[in-house]
Amino acid sequence: MASKIISIDQYLTEGCGRCKLFQTPKCKVHHWSEELRLLRSIILQTGLTEELKWSMPCYTLNGKNILMLAAFKDYCSLSFFKGSLLKDELSLLISPGENSNTVRQFRFTDSKQIIKIKKVILQYIQESIAIEQSGVKIIATKSEKEIIPELQEAFDQNPKLETAFYKLTPGRQRGYLIYFSDAKQSATRASRIQKYVAKILAGQGFHD
Protein backbone atom coordinates (compact mmCIF):
# COMPACT_ATOMS: atom_id res chain seq x y z
CA MET A 1 0.00 0.00 0.00
CA ALA A 2 1.42 3.37 -1.06
CA SER A 3 1.87 5.97 1.65
CA LYS A 4 1.62 9.74 1.57
CA ILE A 5 4.83 11.63 2.26
CA ILE A 6 4.90 15.12 3.72
CA SER A 7 8.36 16.55 2.99
CA ILE A 8 11.23 16.58 0.51
CA ASP A 9 13.55 15.18 3.17
CA GLN A 10 11.21 12.23 3.60
CA TYR A 11 11.11 11.79 -0.17
CA LEU A 12 14.91 11.57 -0.29
CA THR A 13 15.25 9.22 2.67
CA GLU A 14 12.19 6.97 2.26
CA GLY A 15 11.01 7.31 -1.33
CA CYS A 16 8.05 8.92 -3.05
CA GLY A 17 5.42 6.74 -1.37
CA ARG A 18 3.55 6.09 -4.61
CA CYS A 19 3.96 2.33 -4.75
CA LYS A 20 4.68 -0.76 -2.64
CA LEU A 21 8.45 -0.13 -2.91
CA PHE A 22 8.14 2.80 -0.51
CA GLN A 23 10.72 2.63 2.30
CA THR A 24 12.59 -0.20 0.57
CA PRO A 25 16.01 -0.16 -1.13
CA LYS A 26 14.28 -0.94 -4.45
CA CYS A 27 12.50 2.42 -4.59
CA LYS A 28 13.71 4.36 -7.65
CA VAL A 29 14.47 7.40 -5.52
CA HIS A 30 17.22 5.46 -3.74
CA HIS A 31 18.83 4.53 -7.06
CA TRP A 32 19.52 8.22 -7.68
CA SER A 33 19.85 9.57 -4.14
CA GLU A 34 23.22 11.25 -4.68
CA GLU A 35 22.15 12.81 -7.97
CA LEU A 36 18.84 14.08 -6.60
CA ARG A 37 20.49 15.63 -3.56
CA LEU A 38 23.06 17.34 -5.76
CA LEU A 39 20.40 18.74 -8.08
CA ARG A 40 18.41 19.92 -5.08
CA SER A 41 21.41 21.81 -3.72
CA ILE A 42 21.85 23.55 -7.08
CA ILE A 43 18.19 24.51 -7.37
CA LEU A 44 18.04 25.92 -3.86
CA GLN A 45 20.71 28.47 -4.85
CA THR A 46 18.21 30.16 -7.16
CA GLY A 47 15.66 31.35 -4.62
CA LEU A 48 12.80 29.21 -5.90
CA THR A 49 10.31 27.92 -3.36
CA GLU A 50 10.62 24.20 -2.64
CA GLU A 51 7.33 22.32 -2.40
CA LEU A 52 6.12 18.73 -2.47
CA LYS A 53 3.71 18.14 -5.37
CA TRP A 54 2.57 14.82 -6.78
CA SER A 55 4.88 13.27 -4.17
CA MET A 56 7.92 14.80 -5.90
CA PRO A 57 10.14 17.87 -5.30
CA CYS A 58 8.65 20.81 -7.17
CA TYR A 59 10.08 24.33 -7.34
CA THR A 60 7.86 27.34 -7.78
CA LEU A 61 7.90 31.11 -8.22
CA ASN A 62 4.96 33.02 -6.74
CA GLY A 63 2.91 29.84 -6.82
CA LYS A 64 3.76 28.98 -10.45
CA ASN A 65 5.50 25.69 -11.21
CA ILE A 66 8.98 26.20 -12.68
CA LEU A 67 10.70 22.82 -12.45
CA MET A 68 10.55 19.40 -10.85
CA LEU A 69 12.85 16.56 -9.82
CA ALA A 70 11.92 12.94 -10.47
CA ALA A 71 13.44 9.47 -10.27
CA PHE A 72 12.92 6.88 -12.98
CA LYS A 73 14.25 3.39 -13.53
CA ASP A 74 17.06 4.39 -15.90
CA TYR A 75 17.72 7.99 -14.94
CA CYS A 76 16.74 10.91 -12.74
CA SER A 77 15.45 14.10 -14.27
CA LEU A 78 15.18 17.83 -13.80
CA SER A 79 12.14 18.97 -15.77
CA PHE A 80 11.21 22.51 -16.82
CA PHE A 81 7.47 23.13 -17.10
CA LYS A 82 8.02 25.74 -19.84
CA GLY A 83 11.11 24.07 -21.22
CA SER A 84 10.12 24.53 -24.85
CA LEU A 85 10.65 28.28 -24.38
CA LEU A 86 14.27 27.84 -23.26
CA LYS A 87 16.92 28.67 -25.84
CA ASP A 88 18.86 25.45 -25.11
CA GLU A 89 21.66 26.45 -27.47
CA LEU A 90 23.69 23.45 -26.29
CA SER A 91 20.85 21.03 -27.13
CA LEU A 92 21.00 19.43 -23.69
CA LEU A 93 17.29 19.16 -23.03
CA ILE A 94 15.09 16.20 -23.90
CA SER A 95 11.37 16.07 -24.58
CA PRO A 96 9.81 13.55 -22.17
CA GLY A 97 7.60 12.23 -24.96
CA GLU A 98 6.99 12.68 -28.66
CA ASN A 99 3.72 14.51 -27.95
CA SER A 100 5.03 16.81 -25.23
CA ASN A 101 5.13 20.37 -26.57
CA THR A 102 6.00 22.17 -23.36
CA VAL A 103 8.06 20.19 -20.83
CA ARG A 104 11.77 19.67 -21.40
CA GLN A 105 14.19 17.91 -19.08
CA PHE A 106 17.77 17.14 -18.21
CA ARG A 107 18.37 13.43 -17.68
CA PHE A 108 21.25 12.19 -15.56
CA THR A 109 22.69 8.77 -14.77
CA ASP A 110 25.73 9.92 -12.79
CA SER A 111 26.52 12.77 -10.41
CA LYS A 112 29.62 13.60 -12.48
CA GLN A 113 27.35 14.60 -15.35
CA ILE A 114 25.63 17.10 -13.07
CA ILE A 115 28.86 18.56 -11.70
CA LYS A 116 30.22 18.99 -15.22
CA ILE A 117 27.36 21.27 -16.30
CA LYS A 118 26.44 22.82 -12.95
CA LYS A 119 26.84 26.37 -14.28
CA VAL A 120 24.71 25.55 -17.30
CA ILE A 121 21.97 24.09 -15.10
CA LEU A 122 21.93 27.30 -13.06
CA GLN A 123 21.74 29.36 -16.26
CA TYR A 124 18.79 27.33 -17.54
CA ILE A 125 16.99 27.72 -14.21
CA GLN A 126 17.56 31.48 -14.19
CA GLU A 127 16.26 31.65 -17.76
CA SER A 128 13.16 29.71 -16.70
CA ILE A 129 12.59 32.18 -13.87
CA ALA A 130 12.91 35.09 -16.30
CA ILE A 131 10.41 33.45 -18.66
CA GLU A 132 7.88 33.06 -15.85
CA GLN A 133 8.41 36.64 -14.71
CA SER A 134 7.82 37.87 -18.26
CA GLY A 135 4.35 36.38 -18.26
CA VAL A 136 4.87 34.44 -21.48
CA LYS A 137 2.42 31.57 -21.84
CA ILE A 138 2.54 28.41 -23.89
CA ILE A 139 -0.42 27.56 -26.08
CA ALA A 140 -0.84 23.83 -25.57
CA THR A 141 -3.25 21.33 -27.02
CA LYS A 142 -6.27 20.53 -24.90
CA SER A 143 -5.08 17.02 -24.10
CA GLU A 144 -1.61 18.18 -23.15
CA LYS A 145 -3.01 20.64 -20.63
CA GLU A 146 -4.63 17.76 -18.82
CA ILE A 147 -1.73 15.29 -18.82
CA ILE A 148 -1.00 14.61 -15.16
CA PRO A 149 2.51 13.77 -13.91
CA GLU A 150 1.54 10.17 -13.11
CA LEU A 151 0.46 9.59 -16.71
CA GLN A 152 3.58 11.28 -18.07
CA GLU A 153 5.69 9.02 -15.87
CA ALA A 154 3.84 6.00 -17.25
CA PHE A 155 4.57 7.26 -20.77
CA ASP A 156 8.26 7.71 -19.93
CA GLN A 157 8.48 4.15 -18.64
CA ASN A 158 6.47 2.66 -21.49
CA PRO A 159 6.77 4.56 -24.81
CA LYS A 160 4.37 2.11 -26.45
CA LEU A 161 1.70 3.25 -24.01
CA GLU A 162 2.19 6.87 -25.05
CA THR A 163 1.99 5.98 -28.73
CA ALA A 164 -1.17 3.94 -28.16
CA PHE A 165 -2.77 6.69 -26.07
CA TYR A 166 -2.35 9.33 -28.76
CA LYS A 167 -3.71 6.96 -31.39
CA LEU A 168 -7.00 6.93 -29.49
CA THR A 169 -9.76 9.26 -30.60
CA PRO A 170 -9.83 12.64 -28.80
CA GLY A 171 -12.99 11.55 -27.00
CA ARG A 172 -11.38 8.36 -25.68
CA GLN A 173 -8.28 10.29 -24.60
CA ARG A 174 -10.44 12.78 -22.75
CA GLY A 175 -12.37 10.00 -21.01
CA TYR A 176 -9.18 8.55 -19.59
CA LEU A 177 -7.79 11.97 -18.66
CA ILE A 178 -10.91 12.87 -16.71
CA TYR A 179 -10.94 9.56 -14.86
CA PHE A 180 -7.22 9.54 -14.06
CA SER A 181 -7.05 13.17 -12.88
CA ASP A 182 -10.24 12.95 -10.83
CA ALA A 183 -8.48 10.98 -8.04
CA LYS A 184 -7.19 13.21 -5.23
CA GLN A 185 -4.22 11.05 -4.19
CA SER A 186 -1.19 10.54 -6.43
CA ALA A 187 -1.06 6.84 -5.56
CA THR A 188 -4.68 6.42 -6.62
CA ARG A 189 -4.05 8.19 -9.92
CA ALA A 190 -1.05 5.95 -10.61
CA SER A 191 -3.08 2.87 -9.72
CA ARG A 192 -5.89 3.87 -12.07
CA ILE A 193 -3.45 4.34 -14.92
CA GLN A 194 -1.87 0.92 -14.42
CA LYS A 195 -5.30 -0.69 -14.33
CA TYR A 196 -6.10 0.58 -17.82
CA VAL A 197 -2.73 0.11 -19.55
CA ALA A 198 -3.90 -3.07 -21.31
CA LYS A 199 -7.03 -1.40 -22.65
CA ILE A 200 -5.10 1.59 -23.95
CA LEU A 201 -2.56 -0.66 -25.67
CA ALA A 202 -5.47 -2.53 -27.24
CA GLY A 203 -6.86 0.70 -28.64
CA GLN A 204 -9.90 0.65 -26.40
CA GLY A 205 -11.56 3.56 -24.64
CA PHE A 206 -12.46 3.86 -20.97
CA HIS A 207 -16.03 2.68 -21.57
CA ASP A 208 -15.27 0.03 -24.23
Residue frames relative to the residue before (quaternion, step in Angstrom):
aa qw qx qy qz dx dy dz
M 1.0000 0.0000 0.0000 0.0000 0.00 0.00 0.00
A 0.4169 -0.7124 0.5087 0.2447 3.57 -0.80 1.06
S 0.2164 -0.7847 0.5710 0.1069 3.56 -1.12 0.65
K 0.4714 -0.6718 0.4951 0.2852 3.54 -1.10 0.69
I 0.2041 -0.7603 0.6031 0.1288 3.56 -0.94 0.89
I 0.3163 -0.7950 0.5000 0.1337 3.55 -1.15 0.61
S 0.7999 0.1878 -0.1175 0.5578 3.62 1.21 -0.05
I 0.6137 -0.5434 0.4243 0.3849 3.55 -1.29 0.38
D 0.6160 0.5479 -0.3468 0.4473 3.58 1.02 -0.75
Q 0.6506 0.4976 -0.3151 0.4794 3.57 1.00 -0.78
Y 0.5988 0.5628 -0.3447 0.4537 3.56 1.07 -0.77
L 0.7155 0.4660 -0.2515 0.4558 3.58 0.86 -0.97
T 0.7432 0.4105 -0.2296 0.4758 3.58 1.04 -0.68
E 0.8060 0.2790 -0.1281 0.5061 3.59 1.09 -0.67
G 0.5831 -0.5656 0.3871 0.4362 3.57 1.20 -0.44
C 0.6676 -0.5459 0.3386 0.3764 3.56 -1.28 0.19
G 0.4076 -0.7490 0.4495 0.2662 3.60 1.18 -0.31
R 0.5320 0.6644 -0.3886 0.3529 3.58 1.22 0.28
C 0.7889 0.1701 -0.1352 0.5748 3.59 1.21 0.02
K 0.7288 -0.4583 0.2981 0.4123 3.57 -1.31 0.08
L 0.5928 0.5782 -0.3650 0.4255 3.61 1.26 -0.17
F 0.3641 0.7459 -0.4745 0.2929 3.57 1.32 0.05
Q 0.8432 0.1052 -0.1330 0.5102 3.56 -0.99 0.99
T 0.5974 0.4957 -0.3946 0.4916 3.57 1.13 0.68
P 0.6208 -0.5647 0.3875 0.3817 3.61 -1.16 0.49
K 0.6342 0.5621 -0.3277 0.4176 3.60 1.20 -0.42
C 0.4506 0.6809 -0.4611 0.3473 3.59 1.24 -0.16
K 0.5489 -0.6559 0.4116 0.3149 3.59 -0.89 0.96
V 0.5753 0.5984 -0.3835 0.4048 3.58 1.08 -0.62
H 0.6748 0.5030 -0.2964 0.4514 3.59 0.99 -0.83
H 0.5681 0.5906 -0.3854 0.4243 3.59 1.17 -0.44
W 0.7945 0.2510 -0.0956 0.5446 3.56 1.12 -0.75
S 0.1761 0.8374 -0.5028 0.1223 3.58 1.15 0.58
E 0.6812 0.4880 -0.2970 0.4578 3.59 0.81 -0.97
E 0.6759 0.5013 -0.2924 0.4543 3.56 0.91 -0.93
L 0.6654 0.5069 -0.3016 0.4576 3.59 0.93 -0.87
R 0.6520 0.5043 -0.3163 0.4697 3.57 0.99 -0.80
L 0.6437 0.5186 -0.3184 0.4640 3.57 1.02 -0.77
L 0.6551 0.4981 -0.3083 0.4772 3.58 0.93 -0.85
R 0.6271 0.5403 -0.3326 0.4519 3.56 1.00 -0.80
S 0.6602 0.5135 -0.3107 0.4517 3.58 0.92 -0.88
I 0.6363 0.5163 -0.3224 0.4740 3.58 1.09 -0.69
I 0.6696 0.5157 -0.2961 0.4451 3.57 0.87 -0.98
L 0.6725 0.5219 -0.3043 0.4276 3.57 0.92 -0.88
Q 0.5605 0.5920 -0.3874 0.4305 3.60 1.25 -0.18
T 0.6718 0.5563 -0.2796 0.4014 3.58 1.21 -0.47
G 0.5307 -0.6608 0.3975 0.3517 3.58 1.23 -0.15
L 0.4385 0.6837 -0.4710 0.3442 3.59 1.23 0.12
T 0.4736 -0.6621 0.5022 0.2919 3.56 -1.18 0.54
E 0.2988 -0.7663 0.5469 0.1564 3.57 -0.79 1.05
E 0.0489 0.7927 -0.6032 0.0732 3.56 -0.79 1.06
L 0.3806 -0.6744 0.5755 0.2630 3.53 -1.33 0.27
K 0.1184 0.7855 -0.5956 0.1189 3.58 -0.54 1.19
W 0.8279 0.0716 -0.0982 0.5475 3.56 -0.94 0.91
S 0.5980 -0.5971 0.3212 0.4274 3.56 1.20 0.70
M 0.6475 0.4656 -0.3269 0.5070 3.59 1.16 0.61
P 0.5724 -0.5856 0.4325 0.3774 3.62 -1.17 0.47
C 0.0088 -0.7911 0.6100 -0.0447 3.55 -0.72 1.13
Y 0.1903 -0.7971 0.5683 0.0736 3.57 -0.99 0.84
T 0.0905 -0.8472 0.5221 -0.0397 3.52 -0.63 1.20
L 0.2068 -0.7322 0.6330 0.1430 3.51 -1.38 0.32
N 0.8270 -0.1145 0.0245 0.5500 3.57 -0.48 1.22
G 0.7466 -0.4217 0.2077 0.4708 3.54 0.98 0.91
K 0.6225 0.5342 -0.3392 0.4605 3.61 1.26 -0.12
N 0.4585 -0.6925 0.4847 0.2744 3.58 -0.87 0.93
I 0.1605 -0.7927 0.5845 0.0652 3.57 -0.85 1.02
L 0.7975 -0.1649 0.1348 0.5645 3.58 0.79 -0.97
M 0.1912 -0.7863 0.5832 0.0707 3.54 -1.28 0.36
L 0.3013 -0.7179 0.5974 0.1925 3.55 -1.21 0.63
A 0.0566 0.7992 -0.5967 0.0449 3.58 -1.06 0.68
A 0.2801 -0.7427 0.5872 0.1586 3.54 -1.23 0.60
F 0.0709 -0.7838 0.6169 0.0103 3.54 -0.91 0.99
K 0.7221 -0.4418 0.2980 0.4411 3.56 -1.25 0.11
D 0.8190 0.2811 -0.1123 0.4874 3.58 0.82 -1.01
Y 0.8037 0.0648 -0.0294 0.5908 3.58 1.23 -0.11
C 0.2992 -0.6740 0.6152 0.2787 3.53 -1.35 0.03
S 0.2105 -0.8196 0.5267 0.0811 3.56 -1.06 0.61
L 0.1901 -0.6938 0.6771 0.1552 3.47 -1.40 0.41
S 0.0745 -0.8437 0.5315 -0.0111 3.57 -0.33 1.27
F 0.2565 -0.7453 0.6009 0.1330 3.54 -1.08 0.86
F 0.4435 -0.7236 0.4618 0.2579 3.57 -0.67 1.10
K 0.7614 0.2351 -0.1482 0.5857 3.60 1.10 -0.66
G 0.1281 0.8641 -0.4769 0.0976 3.53 1.09 0.78
S 0.6125 0.5737 -0.3579 0.4093 3.59 1.08 -0.61
L 0.6451 0.5116 -0.3183 0.4699 3.59 1.26 -0.31
L 0.5278 0.6263 -0.4141 0.3971 3.59 1.25 -0.18
K 0.5555 -0.6231 0.4345 0.3381 3.57 -1.05 0.73
D 0.0036 0.8503 -0.5249 -0.0391 3.58 0.99 -0.92
E 0.0546 0.8454 -0.5261 0.0743 3.56 0.80 1.03
L 0.6777 0.4731 -0.2887 0.4833 3.59 1.19 -0.45
S 0.3561 -0.7679 0.4649 0.2595 3.59 1.32 -0.02
L 0.3041 0.7784 -0.4857 0.2565 3.55 0.91 0.99
L 0.6633 0.5380 -0.2991 0.4256 3.56 1.16 -0.52
I 0.2363 -0.7681 0.5873 0.0966 3.52 -1.18 0.73
S 0.4002 -0.6693 0.5613 0.2771 3.55 -1.07 0.70
P 0.4598 -0.7135 0.4495 0.2784 3.63 -0.76 0.94
G 0.8015 -0.0038 0.0005 0.5980 3.58 1.22 -0.29
E 0.6402 -0.5716 0.3509 0.3746 3.56 -1.12 0.58
N 0.7333 0.3971 -0.2289 0.5021 3.59 1.19 -0.45
S 0.5099 0.6315 -0.4295 0.3960 3.57 1.24 0.25
N 0.1490 -0.8297 0.5360 0.0468 3.58 -0.49 1.22
T 0.7422 0.4198 -0.2227 0.4726 3.58 1.19 -0.21
V 0.7427 0.4115 -0.2360 0.4725 3.59 0.68 -1.06
R 0.0052 -0.7546 0.6562 0.0045 3.53 -1.14 0.79
Q 0.0812 -0.8399 0.5364 0.0134 3.59 -1.00 0.66
F 0.3969 -0.6083 0.6233 0.2898 3.47 -1.41 0.41
R 0.1015 -0.7677 0.6262 0.0908 3.57 -1.09 0.66
F 0.0644 -0.8158 0.5746 -0.0108 3.55 -0.87 0.99
T 0.1397 -0.7798 0.6059 0.0731 3.54 -1.16 0.71
D 0.7735 0.1826 -0.1149 0.5959 3.57 1.30 0.09
S 0.5395 -0.6438 0.4352 0.3242 3.58 -0.97 0.81
K 0.5782 0.5931 -0.3755 0.4158 3.59 1.14 -0.57
Q 0.6054 0.5522 -0.3526 0.4519 3.58 1.09 -0.66
I 0.6546 0.5135 -0.3041 0.4641 3.56 1.03 -0.80
I 0.6607 0.5167 -0.3026 0.4528 3.56 0.88 -0.98
K 0.6395 0.5641 -0.3195 0.4132 3.56 1.00 -0.87
I 0.8008 0.2266 -0.1162 0.5422 3.60 0.99 -0.75
K 0.1740 0.8266 -0.5192 0.1300 3.59 1.14 0.55
K 0.6743 0.4953 -0.3045 0.4552 3.59 0.85 -0.91
V 0.6379 0.5252 -0.3188 0.4644 3.55 1.05 -0.77
I 0.6244 0.5364 -0.3339 0.4592 3.58 0.99 -0.85
L 0.6543 0.5079 -0.3063 0.4692 3.58 0.94 -0.90
Q 0.6419 0.5253 -0.3214 0.4569 3.59 1.00 -0.81
Y 0.6590 0.5040 -0.3061 0.4669 3.57 0.97 -0.87
I 0.6452 0.5108 -0.3262 0.4652 3.58 1.00 -0.78
Q 0.6530 0.5056 -0.3147 0.4679 3.58 0.94 -0.85
E 0.6313 0.5190 -0.3309 0.4719 3.58 1.05 -0.73
S 0.6362 0.5279 -0.3221 0.4613 3.58 1.03 -0.79
I 0.6273 0.5270 -0.3253 0.4722 3.56 1.06 -0.78
A 0.6557 0.5143 -0.3043 0.4614 3.57 0.96 -0.92
I 0.6272 0.5351 -0.3300 0.4597 3.59 1.03 -0.79
E 0.6664 0.4930 -0.3013 0.4713 3.57 0.92 -0.89
Q 0.6649 0.5076 -0.3032 0.4564 3.58 0.95 -0.85
S 0.6354 0.5460 -0.3262 0.4380 3.58 1.13 -0.59
G 0.4452 -0.7175 0.4319 0.3169 3.55 1.23 -0.42
V 0.3858 0.7293 -0.4802 0.2979 3.58 1.27 0.13
K 0.1392 -0.7938 0.5891 0.0596 3.56 -0.95 0.90
I 0.3722 -0.7038 0.5616 0.2254 3.52 -1.22 0.58
I 0.2953 -0.7267 0.5913 0.1875 3.55 -0.92 0.92
A 0.0420 -0.8251 0.5627 -0.0298 3.56 -0.36 1.27
T 0.5886 -0.5443 0.4476 0.3962 3.53 -1.25 0.34
K 0.6594 -0.5296 0.3509 0.4020 3.56 -1.16 0.52
S 0.6872 0.4872 -0.3005 0.4473 3.58 0.87 -0.92
E 0.6419 0.5345 -0.3407 0.4315 3.56 1.01 -0.75
K 0.6042 0.5705 -0.3578 0.4260 3.58 1.05 -0.72
E 0.7539 0.4112 -0.2003 0.4717 3.54 1.06 -0.72
I 0.4481 0.6739 -0.4751 0.3454 3.62 1.22 0.06
I 0.2391 -0.7838 0.5605 0.1195 3.56 -0.62 1.14
P 0.6672 -0.5337 0.3344 0.3978 3.61 -1.12 0.56
E 0.6321 0.5433 -0.3412 0.4345 3.60 1.00 -0.76
L 0.6645 0.4816 -0.3043 0.4836 3.58 1.03 -0.75
Q 0.6310 0.5239 -0.3349 0.4639 3.58 1.03 -0.76
E 0.6298 0.5240 -0.3316 0.4679 3.58 1.04 -0.75
A 0.6374 0.5166 -0.3250 0.4704 3.58 1.01 -0.80
F 0.6274 0.5252 -0.3280 0.4723 3.58 1.07 -0.74
D 0.6525 0.5280 -0.3140 0.4438 3.57 0.93 -0.92
Q 0.7138 0.4506 -0.2466 0.4761 3.56 1.01 -0.83
N 0.7919 0.1469 -0.0647 0.5891 3.57 1.19 -0.50
P 0.2281 -0.8199 0.5112 0.1199 3.63 0.17 1.26
K 0.6035 0.5634 -0.3635 0.4315 3.59 1.08 -0.63
L 0.6074 0.5512 -0.3452 0.4562 3.56 1.13 -0.66
E 0.6500 0.5135 -0.3162 0.4624 3.57 0.96 -0.86
T 0.6509 0.5168 -0.3142 0.4587 3.56 0.93 -0.91
A 0.6726 0.4987 -0.2898 0.4635 3.57 0.93 -0.94
F 0.6326 0.5462 -0.3383 0.4325 3.59 0.99 -0.82
Y 0.7410 0.4184 -0.2381 0.4681 3.58 0.84 -0.95
K 0.5683 0.5466 -0.3933 0.4728 3.57 1.29 0.04
L 0.5289 0.6200 -0.4055 0.4140 3.57 1.28 -0.29
T 0.5831 -0.5524 0.4452 0.3957 3.56 -1.20 0.40
P 0.6479 -0.5283 0.3643 0.4104 3.62 -1.13 0.52
G 0.6428 0.5361 -0.3263 0.4393 3.57 1.02 -0.75
R 0.6638 0.4852 -0.3023 0.4823 3.58 1.00 -0.83
Q 0.6102 0.5360 -0.3519 0.4653 3.59 1.03 -0.73
R 0.6790 0.5027 -0.2959 0.4457 3.55 0.85 -0.98
G 0.6145 0.5596 -0.3472 0.4343 3.58 1.03 -0.75
Y 0.6685 0.4810 -0.2922 0.4862 3.55 0.95 -0.89
L 0.6599 0.5300 -0.3186 0.4267 3.58 0.88 -0.94
I 0.6451 0.5139 -0.3212 0.4654 3.57 0.98 -0.81
Y 0.6849 0.4921 -0.2863 0.4548 3.57 0.88 -0.97
F 0.6768 0.4957 -0.3047 0.4511 3.59 0.85 -0.93
S 0.7426 0.4381 -0.2385 0.4468 3.60 0.78 -1.01
D 0.5487 0.6444 -0.3881 0.3649 3.58 1.22 -0.37
A 0.5986 0.5709 -0.3628 0.4291 3.62 1.14 -0.55
K 0.4438 -0.7224 0.4709 0.2437 3.59 -0.91 0.90
Q 0.7426 0.3892 -0.2187 0.4993 3.59 1.01 -0.78
S 0.5606 -0.6218 0.4344 0.3324 3.56 -1.02 0.84
A 0.6469 0.5312 -0.3214 0.4428 3.58 0.95 -0.87
T 0.6478 0.5116 -0.3139 0.4691 3.57 1.05 -0.76
R 0.6327 0.5254 -0.3294 0.4639 3.57 1.00 -0.80
A 0.6591 0.5053 -0.3011 0.4686 3.57 0.95 -0.92
S 0.6498 0.5237 -0.3092 0.4559 3.57 1.00 -0.82
R 0.6398 0.5251 -0.3215 0.4600 3.57 1.00 -0.82
I 0.6413 0.5315 -0.3203 0.4512 3.55 0.97 -0.87
Q 0.6741 0.5016 -0.2969 0.4537 3.57 0.85 -0.96
K 0.6225 0.5679 -0.3290 0.4263 3.56 1.07 -0.75
Y 0.7787 0.3482 -0.1649 0.4952 3.58 1.08 -0.73
V 0.3261 0.7625 -0.4997 0.2499 3.61 1.23 0.22
A 0.6715 0.5147 -0.3063 0.4363 3.59 0.82 -0.97
K 0.6640 0.5022 -0.3080 0.4606 3.58 0.96 -0.83
I 0.6413 0.5183 -0.3233 0.4643 3.57 0.98 -0.81
L 0.6637 0.5013 -0.3008 0.4667 3.58 0.93 -0.92
A 0.6832 0.4682 -0.2786 0.4862 3.57 1.16 -0.59
G 0.5357 -0.6607 0.3885 0.3545 3.56 1.27 0.07
Q 0.5148 0.6599 -0.3943 0.3796 3.54 1.25 0.34
G 0.4460 -0.6872 0.5122 0.2580 3.53 -1.18 0.63
F 0.7365 -0.4251 0.3002 0.4321 3.55 -1.32 0.17
H 0.7766 0.3487 -0.1743 0.4949 3.58 0.95 -0.85
D 0.4604 0.6996 -0.4418 0.3216 3.62 1.26 0.04
